[in-house]
């Protein structure tokens, strides 16, 4: 039995970033349903929470994470530490593992 009841109780430490992958479309524009095994995992995710950052050993200054909660990011195809709460799956990545921040234009 997991002690985690709600994703809001997970607070990332150091330079870790908590994300949830975007879910692929299960229906085409014309209304045809796509079987779940034929949908591919998207490499985009929404950032749910971020850690405070890490301390630079040389200067002693705090290096904050490059993204913040609410941002959309591009993830590598593999990696991250999975967290499953109920039916939902979340991932923890280090800041350096995030490939890009996606801006809304």
Chimera marker file (.cmm) of the C-alpha trace (Angstrom):
<marker_set name="trace">
<marker id="1" x="0.000" y="0.000" z="0.000" r="1" g="1" b="0" radius="0.5"/>
<marker id="2" x="1.440" y="3.339" z="-1.033" r="1" g="1" b="0" radius="0.5"/>
<marker id="3" x="1.543" y="6.331" z="1.297" r="1" g="1" b="0" radius="0.5"/>
<marker id="4" x="0.927" y="8.607" z="-1.698" r="1" g="1" b="0" radius="0.5"/>
<marker id="5" x="-2.782" y="9.381" z="-1.924" r="1" g="1" b="0" radius="0.5"/>
<marker id="6" x="-2.627" y="12.467" z="-4.129" r="1" g="1" b="0" radius="0.5"/>
<marker id="7" x="-0.051" y="13.768" z="-6.618" r="1" g="1" b="0" radius="0.5"/>
<marker id="8" x="-0.082" y="17.163" z="-4.861" r="1" g="1" b="0" radius="0.5"/>
<marker id="9" x="1.613" y="15.489" z="-1.890" r="1" g="1" b="0" radius="0.5"/>
<marker id="10" x="4.698" y="14.744" z="-4.057" r="1" g="1" b="0" radius="0.5"/>
<marker id="11" x="7.209" y="17.612" z="-3.798" r="1" g="1" b="0" radius="0.5"/>
<marker id="12" x="10.338" y="17.126" z="-5.950" r="1" g="1" b="0" radius="0.5"/>
<marker id="13" x="13.724" y="17.623" z="-4.302" r="1" g="1" b="0" radius="0.5"/>
<marker id="14" x="16.870" y="19.265" z="-5.690" r="1" g="1" b="0" radius="0.5"/>
<marker id="15" x="16.655" y="19.724" z="-9.476" r="1" g="1" b="0" radius="0.5"/>
<marker id="16" x="13.938" y="17.144" z="-10.093" r="1" g="1" b="0" radius="0.5"/>
<marker id="17" x="10.829" y="17.907" z="-12.148" r="1" g="1" b="0" radius="0.5"/>
<marker id="18" x="7.464" y="16.130" z="-11.825" r="1" g="1" b="0" radius="0.5"/>
<marker id="19" x="5.658" y="15.786" z="-15.162" r="1" g="1" b="0" radius="0.5"/>
<marker id="20" x="2.670" y="14.042" z="-16.675" r="1" g="1" b="0" radius="0.5"/>
<marker id="21" x="2.864" y="12.949" z="-20.308" r="1" g="1" b="0" radius="0.5"/>
<marker id="22" x="0.159" y="14.239" z="-22.602" r="1" g="1" b="0" radius="0.5"/>
<marker id="23" x="-2.298" y="11.563" z="-23.575" r="1" g="1" b="0" radius="0.5"/>
<marker id="24" x="-2.431" y="10.655" z="-27.287" r="1" g="1" b="0" radius="0.5"/>
<marker id="25" x="-5.650" y="11.212" z="-29.204" r="1" g="1" b="0" radius="0.5"/>
<marker id="26" x="-7.899" y="8.151" z="-29.167" r="1" g="1" b="0" radius="0.5"/>
<marker id="27" x="-10.092" y="9.390" z="-31.996" r="1" g="1" b="0" radius="0.5"/>
<marker id="28" x="-9.281" y="10.823" z="-35.415" r="1" g="1" b="0" radius="0.5"/>
<marker id="29" x="-10.773" y="14.076" z="-36.690" r="1" g="1" b="0" radius="0.5"/>
<marker id="30" x="-13.292" y="12.073" z="-38.728" r="1" g="1" b="0" radius="0.5"/>
<marker id="31" x="-14.476" y="10.187" z="-35.617" r="1" g="1" b="0" radius="0.5"/>
<marker id="32" x="-12.660" y="6.865" z="-36.027" r="1" g="1" b="0" radius="0.5"/>
<marker id="33" x="-11.438" y="5.398" z="-32.738" r="1" g="1" b="0" radius="0.5"/>
<marker id="34" x="-7.780" y="4.375" z="-32.565" r="1" g="1" b="0" radius="0.5"/>
<marker id="35" x="-7.017" y="1.176" z="-30.587" r="1" g="1" b="0" radius="0.5"/>
<marker id="36" x="-4.959" y="1.892" z="-27.455" r="1" g="1" b="0" radius="0.5"/>
<marker id="37" x="-2.098" y="-0.394" z="-28.534" r="1" g="1" b="0" radius="0.5"/>
<marker id="38" x="-1.781" y="1.535" z="-31.822" r="1" g="1" b="0" radius="0.5"/>
<marker id="39" x="-1.387" y="4.939" z="-30.160" r="1" g="1" b="0" radius="0.5"/>
<marker id="40" x="2.176" y="6.051" z="-29.609" r="1" g="1" b="0" radius="0.5"/>
<marker id="41" x="3.531" y="7.653" z="-26.442" r="1" g="1" b="0" radius="0.5"/>
<marker id="42" x="3.871" y="11.396" z="-26.829" r="1" g="1" b="0" radius="0.5"/>
<marker id="43" x="7.135" y="13.032" z="-25.820" r="1" g="1" b="0" radius="0.5"/>
<marker id="44" x="5.340" y="16.138" z="-24.576" r="1" g="1" b="0" radius="0.5"/>
<marker id="45" x="4.421" y="16.623" z="-20.936" r="1" g="1" b="0" radius="0.5"/>
<marker id="46" x="3.000" y="19.198" z="-18.574" r="1" g="1" b="0" radius="0.5"/>
<marker id="47" x="5.168" y="20.215" z="-15.608" r="1" g="1" b="0" radius="0.5"/>
<marker id="48" x="3.262" y="19.725" z="-12.359" r="1" g="1" b="0" radius="0.5"/>
<marker id="49" x="5.936" y="20.623" z="-9.789" r="1" g="1" b="0" radius="0.5"/>
<marker id="50" x="9.646" y="21.458" z="-9.622" r="1" g="1" b="0" radius="0.5"/>
<marker id="51" x="12.304" y="21.215" z="-6.953" r="1" g="1" b="0" radius="0.5"/>
<marker id="52" x="14.159" y="24.275" z="-5.659" r="1" g="1" b="0" radius="0.5"/>
<marker id="53" x="17.316" y="23.537" z="-7.674" r="1" g="1" b="0" radius="0.5"/>
<marker id="54" x="20.846" y="22.476" z="-6.805" r="1" g="1" b="0" radius="0.5"/>
<marker id="55" x="23.754" y="24.266" z="-5.188" r="1" g="1" b="0" radius="0.5"/>
<marker id="56" x="26.747" y="24.939" z="-7.426" r="1" g="1" b="0" radius="0.5"/>
<marker id="57" x="29.721" y="23.412" z="-5.619" r="1" g="1" b="0" radius="0.5"/>
<marker id="58" x="32.200" y="25.987" z="-6.909" r="1" g="1" b="0" radius="0.5"/>
<marker id="59" x="30.280" y="29.158" z="-6.047" r="1" g="1" b="0" radius="0.5"/>
<marker id="60" x="27.766" y="27.972" z="-3.447" r="1" g="1" b="0" radius="0.5"/>
<marker id="61" x="24.944" y="29.690" z="-5.371" r="1" g="1" b="0" radius="0.5"/>
<marker id="62" x="21.575" y="28.029" z="-5.957" r="1" g="1" b="0" radius="0.5"/>
<marker id="63" x="21.015" y="27.026" z="-9.598" r="1" g="1" b="0" radius="0.5"/>
<marker id="64" x="17.250" y="27.005" z="-10.108" r="1" g="1" b="0" radius="0.5"/>
<marker id="65" x="15.485" y="24.626" z="-12.480" r="1" g="1" b="0" radius="0.5"/>
<marker id="66" x="14.976" y="25.848" z="-16.045" r="1" g="1" b="0" radius="0.5"/>
<marker id="67" x="11.206" y="25.231" z="-16.074" r="1" g="1" b="0" radius="0.5"/>
<marker id="68" x="8.339" y="25.949" z="-13.698" r="1" g="1" b="0" radius="0.5"/>
<marker id="69" x="4.980" y="24.376" z="-12.907" r="1" g="1" b="0" radius="0.5"/>
<marker id="70" x="2.540" y="24.889" z="-15.764" r="1" g="1" b="0" radius="0.5"/>
<marker id="71" x="5.180" y="24.753" z="-18.527" r="1" g="1" b="0" radius="0.5"/>
<marker id="72" x="5.005" y="22.240" z="-21.367" r="1" g="1" b="0" radius="0.5"/>
<marker id="73" x="8.229" y="20.337" z="-22.074" r="1" g="1" b="0" radius="0.5"/>
<marker id="74" x="9.721" y="17.870" z="-24.534" r="1" g="1" b="0" radius="0.5"/>
<marker id="75" x="10.905" y="14.626" z="-22.929" r="1" g="1" b="0" radius="0.5"/>
<marker id="76" x="13.399" y="12.000" z="-24.068" r="1" g="1" b="0" radius="0.5"/>
<marker id="77" x="11.731" y="8.792" z="-25.341" r="1" g="1" b="0" radius="0.5"/>
<marker id="78" x="13.053" y="6.816" z="-22.343" r="1" g="1" b="0" radius="0.5"/>
<marker id="79" x="14.018" y="7.611" z="-18.781" r="1" g="1" b="0" radius="0.5"/>
<marker id="80" x="12.487" y="9.259" z="-15.786" r="1" g="1" b="0" radius="0.5"/>
<marker id="81" x="11.328" y="7.626" z="-12.573" r="1" g="1" b="0" radius="0.5"/>
<marker id="82" x="7.683" y="6.552" z="-12.841" r="1" g="1" b="0" radius="0.5"/>
<marker id="83" x="5.159" y="7.245" z="-10.077" r="1" g="1" b="0" radius="0.5"/>
<marker id="84" x="1.745" y="5.610" z="-10.346" r="1" g="1" b="0" radius="0.5"/>
<marker id="85" x="-1.200" y="6.891" z="-8.322" r="1" g="1" b="0" radius="0.5"/>
<marker id="86" x="-4.433" y="5.064" z="-9.080" r="1" g="1" b="0" radius="0.5"/>
<marker id="87" x="-4.682" y="4.801" z="-12.857" r="1" g="1" b="0" radius="0.5"/>
<marker id="88" x="-2.552" y="7.903" z="-13.549" r="1" g="1" b="0" radius="0.5"/>
<marker id="89" x="1.184" y="7.731" z="-14.250" r="1" g="1" b="0" radius="0.5"/>
<marker id="90" x="3.639" y="10.546" z="-13.561" r="1" g="1" b="0" radius="0.5"/>
<marker id="91" x="7.395" y="10.851" z="-14.122" r="1" g="1" b="0" radius="0.5"/>
<marker id="92" x="10.253" y="12.483" z="-12.231" r="1" g="1" b="0" radius="0.5"/>
<marker id="93" x="13.137" y="13.796" z="-14.364" r="1" g="1" b="0" radius="0.5"/>
<marker id="94" x="16.258" y="15.732" z="-13.482" r="1" g="1" b="0" radius="0.5"/>
<marker id="95" x="16.375" y="19.233" z="-14.952" r="1" g="1" b="0" radius="0.5"/>
<marker id="96" x="19.252" y="18.296" z="-17.283" r="1" g="1" b="0" radius="0.5"/>
<marker id="97" x="17.248" y="15.406" z="-18.778" r="1" g="1" b="0" radius="0.5"/>
<marker id="98" x="14.462" y="17.661" z="-20.092" r="1" g="1" b="0" radius="0.5"/>
<marker id="99" x="15.103" y="18.219" z="-23.810" r="1" g="1" b="0" radius="0.5"/>
<marker id="100" x="13.245" y="21.498" z="-24.404" r="1" g="1" b="0" radius="0.5"/>
<marker id="101" x="10.619" y="23.889" z="-23.117" r="1" g="1" b="0" radius="0.5"/>
<marker id="102" x="7.702" y="24.313" z="-25.532" r="1" g="1" b="0" radius="0.5"/>
<marker id="103" x="6.374" y="27.844" z="-25.833" r="1" g="1" b="0" radius="0.5"/>
<marker id="104" x="2.809" y="28.650" z="-26.805" r="1" g="1" b="0" radius="0.5"/>
<marker id="105" x="2.736" y="30.973" z="-29.783" r="1" g="1" b="0" radius="0.5"/>
<link id1="1" id2="2" r="1" g="1" b="0" radius="0.2"/>
<link id1="2" id2="3" r="1" g="1" b="0" radius="0.2"/>
<link id1="3" id2="4" r="1" g="1" b="0" radius="0.2"/>
<link id1="4" id2="5" r="1" g="1" b="0" radius="0.2"/>
<link id1="5" id2="6" r="1" g="1" b="0" radius="0.2"/>
<link id1="6" id2="7" r="1" g="1" b="0" radius="0.2"/>
<link id1="7" id2="8" r="1" g="1" b="0" radius="0.2"/>
<link id1="8" id2="9" r="1" g="1" b="0" radius="0.2"/>
<link id1="9" id2="10" r="1" g="1" b="0" radius="0.2"/>
<link id1="10" id2="11" r="1" g="1" b="0" radius="0.2"/>
<link id1="11" id2="12" r="1" g="1" b="0" radius="0.2"/>
<link id1="12" id2="13" r="1" g="1" b="0" radius="0.2"/>
<link id1="13" id2="14" r="1" g="1" b="0" radius="0.2"/>
<link id1="14" id2="15" r="1" g="1" b="0" radius="0.2"/>
<link id1="15" id2="16" r="1" g="1" b="0" radius="0.2"/>
<link id1="16" id2="17" r="1" g="1" b="0" radius="0.2"/>
<link id1="17" id2="18" r="1" g="1" b="0" radius="0.2"/>
<link id1="18" id2="19" r="1" g="1" b="0" radius="0.2"/>
<link id1="19" id2="20" r="1" g="1" b="0" radius="0.2"/>
<link id1="20" id2="21" r="1" g="1" b="0" radius="0.2"/>
<link id1="21" id2="22" r="1" g="1" b="0" radius="0.2"/>
<link id1="22" id2="23" r="1" g="1" b="0" radius="0.2"/>
<link id1="23" id2="24" r="1" g="1" b="0" radius="0.2"/>
<link id1="24" id2="25" r="1" g="1" b="0" radius="0.2"/>
<link id1="25" id2="26" r="1" g="1" b="0" radius="0.2"/>
<link id1="26" id2="27" r="1" g="1" b="0" radius="0.2"/>
<link id1="27" id2="28" r="1" g="1" b="0" radius="0.2"/>
<link id1="28" id2="29" r="1" g="1" b="0" radius="0.2"/>
<link id1="29" id2="30" r="1" g="1" b="0" radius="0.2"/>
<link id1="30" id2="31" r="1" g="1" b="0" radius="0.2"/>
<link id1="31" id2="32" r="1" g="1" b="0" radius="0.2"/>
<link id1="32" id2="33" r="1" g="1" b="0" radius="0.2"/>
<link id1="33" id2="34" r="1" g="1" b="0" radius="0.2"/>
<link id1="34" id2="35" r="1" g="1" b="0" radius="0.2"/>
<link id1="35" id2="36" r="1" g="1" b="0" radius="0.2"/>
<link id1="36" id2="37" r="1" g="1" b="0" radius="0.2"/>
<link id1="37" id2="38" r="1" g="1" b="0" radius="0.2"/>
<link id1="38" id2="39" r="1" g="1" b="0" radius="0.2"/>
<link id1="39" id2="40" r="1" g="1" b="0" radius="0.2"/>
<link id1="40" id2="41" r="1" g="1" b="0" radius="0.2"/>
<link id1="41" id2="42" r="1" g="1" b="0" radius="0.2"/>
<link id1="42" id2="43" r="1" g="1" b="0" radius="0.2"/>
<link id1="43" id2="44" r="1" g="1" b="0" radius="0.2"/>
<link id1="44" id2="45" r="1" g="1" b="0" radius="0.2"/>
<link id1="45" id2="46" r="1" g="1" b="0" radius="0.2"/>
<link id1="46" id2="47" r="1" g="1" b="0" radius="0.2"/>
<link id1="47" id2="48" r="1" g="1" b="0" radius="0.2"/>
<link id1="48" id2="49" r="1" g="1" b="0" radius="0.2"/>
<link id1="49" id2="50" r="1" g="1" b="0" radius="0.2"/>
<link id1="50" id2="51" r="1" g="1" b="0" radius="0.2"/>
<link id1="51" id2="52" r="1" g="1" b="0" radius="0.2"/>
<link id1="52" id2="53" r="1" g="1" b="0" radius="0.2"/>
<link id1="53" id2="54" r="1" g="1" b="0" radius="0.2"/>
<link id1="54" id2="55" r="1" g="1" b="0" radius="0.2"/>
<link id1="55" id2="56" r="1" g="1" b="0" radius="0.2"/>
<link id1="56" id2="57" r="1" g="1" b="0" radius="0.2"/>
<link id1="57" id2="58" r="1" g="1" b="0" radius="0.2"/>
<link id1="58" id2="59" r="1" g="1" b="0" radius="0.2"/>
<link id1="59" id2="60" r="1" g="1" b="0" radius="0.2"/>
<link id1="60" id2="61" r="1" g="1" b="0" radius="0.2"/>
<link id1="61" id2="62" r="1" g="1" b="0" radius="0.2"/>
<link id1="62" id2="63" r="1" g="1" b="0" radius="0.2"/>
<link id1="63" id2="64" r="1" g="1" b="0" radius="0.2"/>
<link id1="64" id2="65" r="1" g="1" b="0" radius="0.2"/>
<link id1="65" id2="66" r="1" g="1" b="0" radius="0.2"/>
<link id1="66" id2="67" r="1" g="1" b="0" radius="0.2"/>
<link id1="67" id2="68" r="1" g="1" b="0" radius="0.2"/>
<link id1="68" id2="69" r="1" g="1" b="0" radius="0.2"/>
<link id1="69" id2="70" r="1" g="1" b="0" radius="0.2"/>
<link id1="70" id2="71" r="1" g="1" b="0" radius="0.2"/>
<link id1="71" id2="72" r="1" g="1" b="0" radius="0.2"/>
<link id1="72" id2="73" r="1" g="1" b="0" radius="0.2"/>
<link id1="73" id2="74" r="1" g="1" b="0" radius="0.2"/>
<link id1="74" id2="75" r="1" g="1" b="0" radius="0.2"/>
<link id1="75" id2="76" r="1" g="1" b="0" radius="0.2"/>
<link id1="76" id2="77" r="1" g="1" b="0" radius="0.2"/>
<link id1="77" id2="78" r="1" g="1" b="0" radius="0.2"/>
<link id1="78" id2="79" r="1" g="1" b="0" radius="0.2"/>
<link id1="79" id2="80" r="1" g="1" b="0" radius="0.2"/>
<link id1="80" id2="81" r="1" g="1" b="0" radius="0.2"/>
<link id1="81" id2="82" r="1" g="1" b="0" radius="0.2"/>
<link id1="82" id2="83" r="1" g="1" b="0" radius="0.2"/>
<link id1="83" id2="84" r="1" g="1" b="0" radius="0.2"/>
<link id1="84" id2="85" r="1" g="1" b="0" radius="0.2"/>
<link id1="85" id2="86" r="1" g="1" b="0" radius="0.2"/>
<link id1="86" id2="87" r="1" g="1" b="0" radius="0.2"/>
<link id1="87" id2="88" r="1" g="1" b="0" radius="0.2"/>
<link id1="88" id2="89" r="1" g="1" b="0" radius="0.2"/>
<link id1="89" id2="90" r="1" g="1" b="0" radius="0.2"/>
<link id1="90" id2="91" r="1" g="1" b="0" radius="0.2"/>
<link id1="91" id2="92" r="1" g="1" b="0" radius="0.2"/>
<link id1="92" id2="93" r="1" g="1" b="0" radius="0.2"/>
<link id1="93" id2="94" r="1" g="1" b="0" radius="0.2"/>
<link id1="94" id2="95" r="1" g="1" b="0" radius="0.2"/>
<link id1="95" id2="96" r="1" g="1" b="0" radius="0.2"/>
<link id1="96" id2="97" r="1" g="1" b="0" radius="0.2"/>
<link id1="97" id2="98" r="1" g="1" b="0" radius="0.2"/>
<link id1="98" id2="99" r="1" g="1" b="0" radius="0.2"/>
<link id1="99" id2="100" r="1" g="1" b="0" radius="0.2"/>
<link id1="100" id2="101" r="1" g="1" b="0" radius="0.2"/>
<link id1="101" id2="102" r="1" g="1" b="0" radius="0.2"/>
<link id1="102" id2="103" r="1" g="1" b="0" radius="0.2"/>
<link id1="103" id2="104" r="1" g="1" b="0" radius="0.2"/>
<link id1="104" id2="105" r="1" g="1" b="0" radius="0.2"/>
</marker_set>
